[in-house]
Amino acid sequence: MEQKESGKQQLIAVAAALLVLLSAMIDARLSFALAIAGLFALSFTMKTKFWKQAPFILASLMIAAVVVVVLNGPGELSLPDLAVGGLVGAIIIAFSFYRRKSGVVLNDERTIAIHNRAAMYSWWVSYVMIAVLFWFDYSGYMKLTAIQFGGVILFTMLLSQLFIKRYLLYRGDS
Amino acid sequence: MKTRIKELRARYGMTQEDLAKKVGVRRETIVFLEQGKYNPSLLLAHNVAAALKSKIDDVFIF
């Protein structure tokens, strides 16, 4: 019964994504509004509490915004792109909830410990990167704008965390 | 740390997937436990030992 409900949620999510894509061709604002409404609707159809999911939904929107900015260049943030990106993020989150509900263990004590260690190492990598960029800029060897500086740190944190996590997942801890 | 998980699992005709489901962890965690590449928490060690109807000392060789 629960799996049937999750299957319905997936269908709704796919239908919503198609609706947003179609509306993006008509009007950017309509598409954006639909995407936001879809995100909230998706979160309410889940049985877990909305506020537990809200950070993930916001994070997916932020990541989508960053990806769009990087792809289109600064100042070229397109609302339909952002909406579609956000909805794709929401669908990925919905899929992970569906997998969890169907009994698949996504995280256990080992993966949580690895995630925390990866976050710690990633913090140090980012710290070193900030120090290097600061001294490069201070010594005049390389001049960076705030956007460039922020972009480098953003991707350093994200990618180093992902790579370190992947490495630790395939390596034992003793 | 060496373990006898594989041997005990075979005795009870359990797959890694079965054991993982019983103790509520990912299958990969059981793989790493069997290879001695992961030190489990006391709770997980207890659950694994219980699922294999053994004592912790019989499953994990310190």
gemmi code that builds the backbone of each chain (N, CA, C; Angstrom):
import gemmi

chains = {
    "A": [
        ("MET", (0.839, -1.213, 0.000), (0.000, 0.000, 0.000), (0.871, 1.259, 0.000)),
        ("GLU", (1.890, 1.203, 0.884), (2.786, 2.353, 0.995), (3.584, 2.543, -0.305)),
        ("GLN", (3.980, 1.411, -0.896), (4.746, 1.487, -2.144), (3.898, 2.060, -3.261)),
        ("LYS", (2.573, 1.698, -3.251), (1.668, 2.224, -4.265), (1.580, 3.735, -4.143)),
        ("GLU", (1.495, 4.196, -2.872), (1.412, 5.647, -2.637), (2.671, 6.342, -3.122)),
        ("SER", (3.835, 5.723, -2.857), (5.092, 6.313, -3.299), (5.164, 6.345, -4.814)),
        ("GLY", (4.657, 5.307, -5.454), (4.606, 5.260, -6.913), (3.758, 6.402, -7.451)),
        ("LYS", (2.632, 6.667, -6.785), (1.758, 7.776, -7.187), (2.507, 9.101, -7.054)),
        ("GLN", (3.249, 9.234, -5.933), (4.010, 10.473, -5.710), (5.013, 10.702, -6.828)),
        ("GLN", (5.658, 9.603, -7.253), (6.640, 9.735, -8.337), (5.964, 10.195, -9.619)),
        ("LEU", (4.811, 9.611, -9.904), (4.061, 9.998, -11.107), (3.669, 11.470, -11.042)),
        ("ILE", (3.206, 11.889, -9.858), (2.825, 13.299, -9.677), (4.039, 14.195, -9.902)),
        ("ALA", (5.202, 13.757, -9.361), (6.425, 14.558, -9.496), (6.821, 14.700, -10.960)),
        ("VAL", (6.743, 13.588, -11.701), (7.112, 13.631, -13.124), (6.130, 14.519, -13.888)),
        ("ALA", (4.832, 14.381, -13.580), (3.811, 15.203, -14.246), (4.050, 16.680, -13.946)),
        ("ALA", (4.403, 16.972, -12.683), (4.662, 18.363, -12.295), (5.868, 18.914, -13.043)),
        ("ALA", (6.903, 18.095, -13.181), (8.111, 18.533, -13.893), (7.769, 18.870, -15.341)),
        ("LEU", (6.952, 18.020, -15.971), (6.550, 18.261, -17.361), (5.732, 19.546, -17.472)),
        ("LEU", (4.847, 19.754, -16.487), (4.003, 20.956, -16.470), (4.865, 22.214, -16.376)),
        ("VAL", (5.875, 22.135, -15.500), (6.764, 23.300, -15.335), (7.545, 23.556, -16.611)),
        ("LEU", (8.023, 22.460, -17.228), (8.782, 22.608, -18.481), (7.918, 23.252, -19.567)),
        ("LEU", (6.676, 22.785, -19.655), (5.760, 23.332, -20.670), (5.442, 24.801, -20.384)),
        ("SER", (5.176, 25.097, -19.098), (4.822, 26.477, -18.748), (6.013, 27.414, -18.919)),
        ("ALA", (7.230, 26.850, -18.804), (8.440, 27.675, -18.991), (8.489, 28.244, -20.403)),
        ("MET", (7.877, 27.504, -21.344), (7.867, 27.981, -22.733), (6.887, 29.146, -22.897)),
        ("ILE", (5.896, 29.201, -21.996), (4.864, 30.249, -22.115), (5.273, 31.492, -21.333)),
        ("ASP", (5.522, 31.304, -20.042), (5.838, 32.472, -19.211), (6.763, 32.077, -18.054)),
        ("ALA", (7.810, 32.855, -17.878), (8.814, 32.531, -16.863), (8.228, 32.594, -15.458)),
        ("ARG", (7.409, 33.634, -15.199), (6.882, 33.813, -13.843), (5.908, 32.696, -13.476)),
        ("LEU", (5.086, 32.310, -14.470), (4.114, 31.230, -14.257), (4.863, 29.937, -13.918)),
        ("SER", (5.918, 29.697, -14.677), (6.718, 28.489, -14.462), (7.332, 28.475, -13.069)),
        ("PHE", (7.857, 29.635, -12.674), (8.490, 29.740, -11.358), (7.470, 29.501, -10.246)),
        ("ALA", (6.292, 30.124, -10.408), (5.237, 29.964, -9.400), (4.796, 28.502, -9.314)),
        ("LEU", (4.661, 27.868, -10.467), (4.257, 26.457, -10.496), (5.304, 25.573, -9.810)),
        ("ALA", (6.569, 25.904, -10.080), (7.649, 25.093, -9.493), (7.641, 25.207, -7.974)),
        ("ILE", (7.472, 26.434, -7.487), (7.443, 26.635, -6.036), (6.240, 25.904, -5.433)),
        ("ALA", (5.062, 26.059, -6.106), (3.860, 25.378, -5.626), (4.087, 23.867, -5.634)),
        ("GLY", (4.738, 23.387, -6.690), (5.021, 21.949, -6.816), (5.920, 21.456, -5.693)),
        ("LEU", (6.927, 22.264, -5.364), (7.859, 21.890, -4.288), (7.118, 21.727, -2.965)),
        ("PHE", (6.251, 22.702, -2.691), (5.504, 22.652, -1.431), (4.524, 21.481, -1.443)),
        ("ALA", (3.854, 21.283, -2.602), (2.897, 20.177, -2.705), (3.615, 18.841, -2.493)),
        ("LEU", (4.793, 18.716, -3.118), (5.570, 17.485, -2.974), (5.917, 17.224, -1.516)),
        ("SER", (6.350, 18.300, -0.841), (6.776, 18.118, 0.543), (5.595, 17.739, 1.434)),
        ("PHE", (4.387, 18.241, 1.082), (3.232, 17.905, 1.905), (2.722, 16.494, 1.641)),
        ("THR", (2.981, 15.961, 0.429), (2.521, 14.597, 0.147), (3.387, 13.572, 0.879)),
        ("MET", (4.601, 13.984, 1.254), (5.468, 13.078, 2.010), (4.914, 12.938, 3.423)),
        ("LYS", (5.149, 11.786, 4.011), (4.574, 11.591, 5.341), (5.435, 12.191, 6.456)),
        ("THR", (6.692, 12.468, 6.123), (7.541, 13.086, 7.149), (7.184, 14.568, 7.265)),
        ("LYS", (7.620, 15.192, 8.364), (7.234, 16.577, 8.611), (7.858, 17.513, 7.585)),
        ("PHE", (7.070, 18.498, 7.177), (7.516, 19.436, 6.149), (8.802, 20.147, 6.542)),
        ("TRP", (8.905, 20.590, 7.778), (10.052, 21.400, 8.183), (11.346, 20.613, 8.172)),
        ("LYS", (11.212, 19.263, 8.207), (12.427, 18.453, 8.105), (12.960, 18.469, 6.677)),
        ("GLN", (12.049, 18.671, 5.719), (12.457, 18.637, 4.316), (12.780, 20.011, 3.773)),
        ("ALA", (12.240, 21.045, 4.419), (12.412, 22.402, 3.904), (13.875, 22.762, 3.615)),
        ("PRO", (14.828, 22.426, 4.513), (16.217, 22.773, 4.207), (16.716, 22.111, 2.924)),
        ("PHE", (16.283, 20.868, 2.676), (16.726, 20.172, 1.469), (16.157, 20.844, 0.217)),
        ("ILE", (14.888, 21.263, 0.326), (14.247, 21.910, -0.824), (14.932, 23.251, -1.100)),
        ("LEU", (15.192, 24.010, -0.030), (15.877, 25.298, -0.202), (17.278, 25.085, -0.758)),
        ("ALA", (17.950, 24.045, -0.246), (19.313, 23.752, -0.719), (19.290, 23.402, -2.199)),
        ("SER", (18.291, 22.630, -2.627), (18.227, 22.254, -4.037), (17.978, 23.484, -4.903)),
        ("LEU", (17.152, 24.413, -4.399), (16.918, 25.663, -5.139), (18.195, 26.491, -5.240)),
        ("MET", (18.946, 26.538, -4.122), (20.193, 27.310, -4.111), (21.221, 26.705, -5.065)),
        ("ILE", (21.319, 25.373, -5.029), (22.279, 24.707, -5.921), (21.886, 24.951, -7.377)),
        ("ALA", (20.564, 24.859, -7.621), (20.078, 25.107, -8.982), (20.442, 26.531, -9.413)),
        ("ALA", (20.268, 27.494, -8.502), (20.576, 28.896, -8.815), (22.055, 29.051, -9.158)),
        ("VAL", (22.905, 28.386, -8.364), (24.355, 28.495, -8.593), (24.728, 27.875, -9.938)),
        ("VAL", (24.150, 26.714, -10.217), (24.453, 26.037, -11.487), (24.033, 26.917, -12.661)),
        ("VAL", (22.850, 27.522, -12.538), (22.355, 28.385, -13.616), (23.275, 29.598, -13.786)),
        ("VAL", (23.683, 30.191, -12.675), (24.574, 31.362, -12.739), (25.891, 30.976, -13.408)),
        ("VAL", (26.420, 29.807, -13.020), (27.701, 29.362, -13.593), (27.547, 29.093, -15.088)),
        ("LEU", (26.443, 28.464, -15.470), (26.248, 28.129, -16.879), (25.981, 29.365, -17.737)),
        ("ASN", (25.169, 30.287, -17.206), (24.777, 31.451, -18.011), (25.659, 32.679, -17.795)),
        ("GLY", (26.474, 32.655, -16.758), (27.283, 33.823, -16.449), (26.531, 34.710, -15.483)),
        ("PRO", (27.271, 35.573, -14.722), (26.609, 36.411, -13.729), (25.600, 37.364, -14.373)),
        ("GLY", (24.504, 37.575, -13.670), (23.494, 38.501, -14.158), (22.534, 37.899, -15.171)),
        ("GLU", (22.715, 36.614, -15.463), (21.857, 35.978, -16.466), (20.998, 34.900, -15.829)),
        ("LEU", (20.523, 35.152, -14.621), (19.715, 34.151, -13.927), (18.316, 34.092, -14.533)),
        ("SER", (18.039, 32.966, -15.180), (16.738, 32.820, -15.816), (15.784, 32.083, -14.875)),
        ("LEU", (14.631, 32.652, -14.658), (13.670, 32.052, -13.717), (13.224, 30.646, -14.141)),
        ("PRO", (12.888, 30.410, -15.413), (12.497, 29.050, -15.785), (13.604, 28.030, -15.523)),
        ("ASP", (14.849, 28.423, -15.829), (15.971, 27.508, -15.576), (16.045, 27.173, -14.091)),
        ("LEU", (15.896, 28.222, -13.276), (15.956, 28.047, -11.826), (14.817, 27.140, -11.347)),
        ("ALA", (13.619, 27.394, -11.907), (12.451, 26.608, -11.507), (12.637, 25.144, -11.867)),
        ("VAL", (13.093, 24.905, -13.078), (13.270, 23.516, -13.524), (14.370, 22.855, -12.702)),
        ("GLY", (15.450, 23.599, -12.473), (16.546, 23.064, -11.657), (16.074, 22.696, -10.264)),
        ("GLY", (15.285, 23.603, -9.682), (14.760, 23.355, -8.337), (13.851, 22.147, -8.303)),
        ("LEU", (13.037, 22.015, -9.334), (12.104, 20.884, -9.373), (12.856, 19.563, -9.566)),
        ("VAL", (13.884, 19.611, -10.388), (14.694, 18.388, -10.575), (15.298, 17.981, -9.228)),
        ("GLY", (15.794, 18.990, -8.484), (16.334, 18.710, -7.149), (15.280, 18.094, -6.250)),
        ("ALA", (14.063, 18.654, -6.321), (12.970, 18.138, -5.482), (12.620, 16.704, -5.863)),
        ("ILE", (12.666, 16.408, -7.169), (12.355, 15.046, -7.622), (13.409, 14.069, -7.097)),
        ("ILE", (14.667, 14.502, -7.122), (15.739, 13.638, -6.604), (15.500, 13.363, -5.112)),
        ("ILE", (15.128, 14.424, -4.377), (14.854, 14.259, -2.947), (13.659, 13.326, -2.744)),
        ("ALA", (12.608, 13.532, -3.566), (11.408, 12.680, -3.459), (11.776, 11.221, -3.714)),
        ("PHE", (12.675, 10.999, -4.691), (13.087, 9.630, -5.020), (13.831, 8.993, -3.844)),
        ("SER", (14.677, 9.793, -3.176), (15.418, 9.223, -2.040), (14.455, 8.882, -0.897)),
        ("PHE", (13.404, 9.720, -0.705), (12.391, 9.416, 0.314), (11.650, 8.138, -0.051)),
        ("TYR", (11.355, 8.000, -1.347), (10.645, 6.812, -1.831), (11.471, 5.556, -1.557)),
        ("ARG", (12.781, 5.644, -1.845), (13.665, 4.485, -1.616), (13.701, 4.139, -0.134)),
        ("ARG", (13.763, 5.180, 0.690), (13.821, 4.940, 2.136), (12.537, 4.273, 2.615)),
        ("LYS", (11.412, 4.742, 2.068), (10.126, 4.178, 2.470), (9.982, 2.737, 2.017)),
        ("SER", (10.619, 2.395, 0.889), (10.486, 1.029, 0.383), (11.411, 0.070, 1.131)),
        ("GLY", (12.080, 0.534, 2.176), (12.842, -0.352, 3.049), (14.344, -0.355, 2.811)),
        ("VAL", (14.830, 0.414, 1.820), (16.274, 0.447, 1.555), (16.943, 1.341, 2.599)),
        ("VAL", (17.993, 0.821, 3.221), (18.721, 1.627, 4.209), (19.704, 2.517, 3.451)),
        ("LEU", (19.469, 3.811, 3.494), (20.349, 4.726, 2.755), (21.538, 5.140, 3.610)),
        ("ASN", (21.293, 5.324, 4.894), (22.370, 5.745, 5.788), (22.344, 4.896, 7.046)),
        ("ASP", (23.519, 4.456, 7.441), (23.625, 3.768, 8.723), (24.766, 4.416, 9.490)),
        ("GLU", (25.140, 3.815, 10.613), (26.153, 4.482, 11.453), (27.476, 4.686, 10.711)),
        ("ARG", (27.825, 3.738, 9.811), (29.093, 3.870, 9.086), (29.045, 5.044, 8.104)),
        ("THR", (27.966, 5.143, 7.320), (27.901, 6.217, 6.328), (27.769, 7.590, 7.001)),
        ("ILE", (27.061, 7.617, 8.143), (26.932, 8.904, 8.857), (28.298, 9.343, 9.391)),
        ("ALA", (29.054, 8.370, 9.937), (30.392, 8.697, 10.457), (31.296, 9.173, 9.317)),
        ("ILE", (31.189, 8.501, 8.164), (32.012, 8.878, 7.007), (31.618, 10.273, 6.515)),
        ("HIS", (30.325, 10.537, 6.483), (29.847, 11.850, 6.052), (30.438, 12.947, 6.956)),
        ("ASN", (30.416, 12.685, 8.266), (30.938, 13.684, 9.208), (32.442, 13.879, 9.039)),
        ("ARG", (33.160, 12.768, 8.823), (34.613, 12.897, 8.635), (34.924, 13.649, 7.346)),
        ("ALA", (34.144, 13.338, 6.304), (34.352, 14.023, 5.013), (34.093, 15.518, 5.167)),
        ("ALA", (33.055, 15.874, 5.947), (32.744, 17.292, 6.162), (33.889, 17.975, 6.896)),
        ("MET", (34.484, 17.259, 7.848), (35.595, 17.831, 8.610), (36.817, 18.069, 7.705)),
        ("TYR", (37.170, 17.051, 6.913), (38.320, 17.194, 6.010), (38.054, 18.287, 4.980)),
        ("SER", (36.808, 18.331, 4.509), (36.440, 19.327, 3.509), (36.589, 20.737, 4.079)),
        ("TRP", (36.244, 20.887, 5.357), (36.390, 22.184, 6.016), (37.863, 22.602, 6.000)),
        ("TRP", (38.752, 21.665, 6.288), (40.184, 21.982, 6.308), (40.703, 22.311, 4.910)),
        ("VAL", (40.276, 21.556, 3.922), (40.683, 21.820, 2.535), (40.251, 23.228, 2.144)),
        ("SER", (39.011, 23.572, 2.510), (38.485, 24.899, 2.171), (39.258, 25.991, 2.905)),
        ("TYR", (39.615, 25.703, 4.151), (40.382, 26.665, 4.947), (41.736, 26.956, 4.281)),
        ("VAL", (42.386, 25.879, 3.848), (43.688, 26.041, 3.177), (43.504, 26.835, 1.886)),
        ("MET", (42.432, 26.517, 1.158), (42.159, 27.213, -0.104), (41.934, 28.704, 0.144)),
        ("ILE", (41.186, 29.033, 1.204), (40.943, 30.443, 1.544), (42.272, 31.134, 1.848)),
        ("ALA", (43.120, 30.444, 2.624), (44.420, 31.025, 2.997), (45.266, 31.275, 1.750)),
        ("VAL", (45.300, 30.282, 0.852), (46.111, 30.406, -0.368), (45.603, 31.571, -1.223)),
        ("LEU", (44.281, 31.609, -1.429), (43.703, 32.685, -2.257), (43.931, 34.054, -1.627)),
        ("PHE", (43.793, 34.113, -0.296), (43.998, 35.383, 0.403), (45.424, 35.896, 0.171)),
        ("TRP", (46.412, 35.019, 0.358), (47.800, 35.468, 0.217), (48.154, 35.759, -1.242)),
        ("PHE", (47.571, 35.016, -2.168), (47.770, 35.308, -3.597), (47.264, 36.718, -3.904)),
        ("ASP", (46.072, 37.020, -3.370), (45.460, 38.323, -3.635), (46.228, 39.431, -2.920)),
        ("TYR", (46.596, 39.172, -1.680), (47.283, 40.172, -0.851), (48.652, 40.525, -1.433)),
        ("SER", (49.332, 39.492, -1.950), (50.684, 39.743, -2.488), (50.633, 40.313, -3.907)),
        ("GLY", (49.419, 40.373, -4.470), (49.269, 40.940, -5.801), (49.562, 39.947, -6.910)),
        ("TYR", (49.818, 38.693, -6.555), (50.128, 37.677, -7.557), (48.900, 37.386, -8.412)),
        ("MET", (47.728, 37.480, -7.794), (46.481, 37.184, -8.500), (45.372, 38.057, -7.902)),
        ("LYS", (44.647, 38.779, -8.736), (43.567, 39.618, -8.213), (42.233, 38.922, -8.437)),
        ("LEU", (41.500, 38.750, -7.353), (40.228, 38.032, -7.432), (39.079, 38.939, -7.024)),
        ("THR", (37.955, 38.798, -7.707), (36.755, 39.512, -7.270), (36.080, 38.667, -6.186)),
        ("ALA", (35.123, 39.290, -5.480), (34.419, 38.559, -4.410), (33.660, 37.367, -4.980)),
        ("ILE", (33.090, 37.541, -6.182), (32.318, 36.457, -6.818), (33.238, 35.284, -7.157)),
        ("GLN", (34.416, 35.610, -7.712), (35.371, 34.543, -8.056), (35.818, 33.802, -6.801)),
        ("PHE", (36.129, 34.597, -5.766), (36.571, 34.019, -4.493), (35.482, 33.094, -3.926)),
        ("GLY", (34.256, 33.612, -3.887), (33.133, 32.823, -3.367), (32.896, 31.574, -4.192)),
        ("GLY", (32.987, 31.708, -5.511), (32.762, 30.558, -6.402), (33.774, 29.461, -6.179)),
        ("VAL", (35.056, 29.852, -6.044), (36.111, 28.853, -5.820), (35.862, 28.123, -4.506)),
        ("ILE", (35.545, 28.872, -3.450), (35.324, 28.254, -2.131), (34.093, 27.353, -2.156)),
        ("LEU", (33.052, 27.858, -2.814), (31.804, 27.076, -2.896), (32.063, 25.700, -3.511)),
        ("PHE", (32.752, 25.698, -4.652), (32.974, 24.419, -5.319), (34.041, 23.582, -4.623)),
        ("THR", (34.997, 24.255, -3.982), (36.013, 23.502, -3.230), (35.340, 22.719, -2.102)),
        ("MET", (34.451, 23.399, -1.386), (33.766, 22.735, -0.259), (32.930, 21.565, -0.754)),
        ("LEU", (32.141, 21.845, -1.775), (31.196, 20.841, -2.281), (31.938, 19.630, -2.855)),
        ("LEU", (32.896, 19.904, -3.758), (33.567, 18.802, -4.440), (34.503, 18.034, -3.509)),
        ("SER", (35.230, 18.760, -2.638), (36.141, 18.046, -1.739), (35.333, 17.142, -0.804)),
        ("GLN", (34.171, 17.616, -0.355), (33.335, 16.783, 0.525), (32.886, 15.534, -0.217)),
        ("LEU", (32.469, 15.721, -1.472), (31.978, 14.578, -2.251), (33.090, 13.568, -2.524)),
        ("PHE", (34.262, 14.073, -2.934), (35.364, 13.170, -3.265), (35.882, 12.443, -2.023)),
        ("ILE", (36.029, 13.179, -0.928), (36.543, 12.555, 0.298), (35.547, 11.516, 0.801)),
        ("LYS", (34.260, 11.834, 0.716), (33.227, 10.885, 1.149), (33.304, 9.613, 0.313)),
        ("ARG", (33.421, 9.792, -0.999), (33.498, 8.633, -1.909), (34.730, 7.781, -1.558)),
        ("TYR", (35.860, 8.459, -1.319), (37.097, 7.742, -0.987), (36.926, 6.960, 0.313)),
        ("LEU", (36.373, 7.619, 1.332), (36.219, 6.953, 2.631), (35.196, 5.816, 2.577)),
        ("LEU", (34.201, 5.950, 1.708), (33.183, 4.886, 1.593), (33.810, 3.588, 1.064)),
        ("TYR", (34.857, 3.719, 0.238), (35.482, 2.525, -0.318), (36.692, 2.049, 0.470)),
        ("ARG", (37.022, 2.791, 1.521), (38.163, 2.414, 2.347), (37.659, 2.067, 3.733)),
        ("GLY", (38.218, 1.055, 4.334), (37.795, 0.717, 5.691), (38.315, 1.729, 6.698)),
        ("ASP", (37.822, 1.666, 7.920), (38.270, 2.658, 8.902), (39.307, 2.092, 9.859)),
        ("SER", (39.757, 0.875, 9.611), (40.780, 0.325, 10.502), (41.803, -0.510, 9.724)),
    ],
    "B": [
        ("MET", (40.581, -5.860, 13.213), (39.793, -6.772, 14.024), (39.201, -7.866, 13.131)),
        ("LYS", (39.407, -9.120, 13.537), (38.851, -10.224, 12.759), (37.435, -10.538, 13.242)),
        ("THR", (36.642, -11.075, 12.334), (35.280, -11.458, 12.731), (34.939, -12.848, 12.181)),
        ("ARG", (33.923, -13.445, 12.771), (33.454, -14.749, 12.286), (32.065, -14.606, 11.643)),
        ("ILE", (31.777, -13.402, 11.192), (30.430, -13.141, 10.652), (30.135, -14.043, 9.452)),
        ("LYS", (31.110, -14.139, 8.539), (30.896, -14.911, 7.311), (30.572, -16.370, 7.649)),
        ("GLU", (31.373, -16.915, 8.564), (31.214, -18.323, 8.970), (29.832, -18.546, 9.626)),
        ("LEU", (29.474, -17.658, 10.536), (28.191, -17.794, 11.243), (27.001, -17.550, 10.311)),
        ("ARG", (27.215, -16.633, 9.391), (26.172, -16.343, 8.406), (25.885, -17.584, 7.561)),
        ("ALA", (26.964, -18.239, 7.153), (26.834, -19.451, 6.330), (26.123, -20.545, 7.123)),
        ("ARG", (26.414, -20.602, 8.407), (25.796, -21.631, 9.251), (24.278, -21.482, 9.272)),
        ("TYR", (23.813, -20.250, 9.319), (22.370, -19.998, 9.381), (21.755, -19.710, 8.006)),
        ("GLY", (22.545, -19.942, 6.958), (22.039, -19.763, 5.589), (21.572, -18.349, 5.301)),
        ("MET", (22.318, -17.395, 5.841), (21.938, -15.990, 5.672), (22.830, -15.321, 4.636)),
        ("THR", (22.251, -14.491, 3.810), (23.074, -13.705, 2.885), (23.473, -12.405, 3.585)),
        ("GLN", (24.400, -11.701, 2.961), (24.802, -10.399, 3.540), (23.613, -9.451, 3.581)),
        ("GLU", (22.787, -9.534, 2.541), (21.587, -8.691, 2.447), (20.627, -9.000, 3.601)),
        ("ASP", (20.435, -10.292, 3.879), (19.527, -10.701, 4.965), (20.005, -10.134, 6.300)),
        ("LEU", (21.314, -10.306, 6.546), (21.868, -9.836, 7.814), (21.762, -8.306, 7.916)),
        ("ALA", (22.043, -7.651, 6.790), (21.962, -6.181, 6.774), (20.547, -5.721, 7.122)),
        ("LYS", (19.554, -6.402, 6.530), (18.157, -6.029, 6.804), (17.811, -6.267, 8.269)),
        ("LYS", (18.311, -7.388, 8.806), (17.997, -7.735, 10.194), (18.537, -6.704, 11.174)),
        ("VAL", (19.740, -6.210, 10.898), (20.338, -5.264, 11.849), (20.138, -3.806, 11.427)),
        ("GLY", (19.514, -3.602, 10.261), (19.172, -2.250, 9.821), (20.343, -1.415, 9.344)),
        ("VAL", (21.265, -2.066, 8.606), (22.372, -1.299, 8.016), (22.459, -1.599, 6.522)),
        ("ARG", (23.356, -0.902, 5.843), (23.562, -1.158, 4.420), (24.369, -2.439, 4.250)),
        ("ARG", (24.188, -3.085, 3.091), (24.926, -4.334, 2.840), (26.437, -4.087, 2.852)),
        ("GLU", (26.838, -2.928, 2.348), (28.272, -2.608, 2.302), (28.886, -2.616, 3.697)),
        ("THR", (28.093, -2.219, 4.680), (28.600, -2.195, 6.060), (28.914, -3.620, 6.520)),
        ("ILE", (28.060, -4.570, 6.129), (28.313, -5.968, 6.476), (29.585, -6.456, 5.769)),
        ("VAL", (29.752, -6.051, 4.509), (30.958, -6.432, 3.752), (32.205, -5.940, 4.484)),
        ("PHE", (32.189, -4.674, 4.904), (33.356, -4.109, 5.593), (33.566, -4.760, 6.962)),
        ("LEU", (32.469, -5.108, 7.615), (32.585, -5.793, 8.911), (33.258, -7.155, 8.720)),
        ("GLU", (32.816, -7.870, 7.702), (33.370, -9.203, 7.434), (34.855, -9.134, 7.096)),
        ("GLN", (35.217, -8.079, 6.385), (36.624, -7.923, 5.982), (37.480, -7.345, 7.115)),
        ("GLY", (36.831, -7.019, 8.214), (37.556, -6.436, 9.344), (38.010, -5.025, 9.072)),
        ("LYS", (37.317, -4.352, 8.140), (37.719, -2.991, 7.776), (36.837, -1.929, 8.420)),
        ("TYR", (35.946, -2.359, 9.300), (35.107, -1.380, 9.983), (34.917, -1.803, 11.436)),
        ("ASN", (35.158, -0.889, 12.338), (34.930, -1.147, 13.765), (33.522, -0.690, 14.122)),
        ("PRO", (32.616, -1.632, 14.410), (31.224, -1.238, 14.661), (31.050, -0.600, 16.033)),
        ("SER", (29.928, 0.096, 16.185), (29.587, 0.615, 17.511), (29.175, -0.573, 18.374)),
        ("LEU", (29.093, -0.340, 19.668), (28.712, -1.420, 20.590), (27.305, -1.932, 20.243)),
        ("LEU", (26.423, -0.986, 19.879), (25.043, -1.360, 19.554), (24.992, -2.249, 18.310)),
        ("LEU", (25.752, -1.863, 17.267), (25.747, -2.672, 16.039), (26.368, -4.039, 16.297)),
        ("ALA", (27.453, -4.062, 17.059), (28.107, -5.342, 17.388), (27.110, -6.249, 18.117)),
        ("HIS", (26.365, -5.657, 19.038), (25.360, -6.417, 19.788), (24.271, -6.942, 18.855)),
        ("ASN", (23.801, -6.087, 17.965), (22.732, -6.495, 17.044), (23.189, -7.593, 16.091)),
        ("VAL", (24.425, -7.455, 15.606), (24.957, -8.484, 14.692), (25.086, -9.812, 15.429)),
        ("ALA", (25.616, -9.751, 16.638), (25.777, -10.977, 17.431), (24.413, -11.611, 17.708)),
        ("ALA", (23.418, -10.780, 18.030), (22.076, -11.307, 18.309), (21.471, -11.937, 17.055)),
        ("ALA", (21.673, -11.277, 15.905), (21.119, -11.817, 14.649), (21.766, -13.156, 14.300)),
        ("LEU", (23.014, -13.333, 14.731), (23.727, -14.592, 14.452), (23.656, -15.560, 15.641)),
        ("LYS", (22.770, -15.262, 16.562), (22.509, -16.095, 17.744), (23.814, -16.463, 18.457)),
        ("SER", (24.652, -15.478, 18.641), (25.942, -15.711, 19.300), (26.235, -14.572, 20.266)),
        ("LYS", (27.346, -14.734, 21.010), (27.781, -13.647, 21.885), (28.747, -12.754, 21.096)),
        ("ILE", (28.870, -11.523, 21.547), (29.768, -10.583, 20.847), (31.180, -11.159, 20.749)),
        ("ASP", (31.659, -11.741, 21.843), (33.022, -12.298, 21.873), (33.220, -13.417, 20.863)),
        ("ASP", (32.100, -14.128, 20.539), (32.217, -15.225, 19.576), (32.228, -14.718, 18.134)),
        ("VAL", (31.664, -13.536, 17.941), (31.576, -12.992, 16.580), (32.792, -12.125, 16.253)),
        ("PHE", (33.153, -11.285, 17.201), (34.269, -10.363, 16.979), (35.475, -10.817, 17.780)),
        ("ILE", (36.593, -11.006, 17.083), (37.802, -11.480, 17.746), (38.728, -10.282, 17.980)),
        ("PHE", (38.841, -9.910, 19.255), (39.635, -8.711, 19.593), (41.113, -9.053, 19.790)),
    ],
}
model = gemmi.Model(1)
for chain_id, residues in chains.items():
    chain = gemmi.Chain(chain_id)
    for i, (resn, *xyz) in enumerate(residues, 1):
        res = gemmi.Residue()
        res.name, res.seqid = resn, gemmi.SeqId(i, " ")
        for name, pos in zip(("N", "CA", "C"), xyz):
            atom = gemmi.Atom()
            atom.name, atom.element = name, gemmi.Element(name[0])
            atom.pos, atom.b_iso = gemmi.Position(*pos), 0.0
            res.add_atom(atom)
        chain.add_residue(res)
    model.add_chain(chain)
structure = gemmi.Structure()
structure.add_model(model)
structure.setup_entities()
